[in-house]
Amino acid sequence: MTKSTPIPTVAPQVLEPKFGFNEYAERLNGRAAMVGFVLTLAIEYVTGKGVLAWLGLG
C-alpha cells in the first residue's frame, strides 16, 4: 500500500522579482526617466545650451 502526498492548504507567498518586465522595474524606469528629463531641463536653463551643444553636435 502506498501513501498519498497531502495537498497543501496554503499557497506560497512568492516575491515579485526585481528585474525583467514587471511593475517594480517599470515604475523605477519611469521615475529615473522623469529625474533625467528634469535634470536635462535644469542644465539647459543654467548653461543656456541644448543637449546637442553639450555633445558638440550643434
Secondary structure, 3 states (H helix, E strand, C coil): CCCCCCCCCCCCCCCCCCCCCCHHHHHHHHHHHHHHHHHHHHHHHHHCCCHHHHCCCC
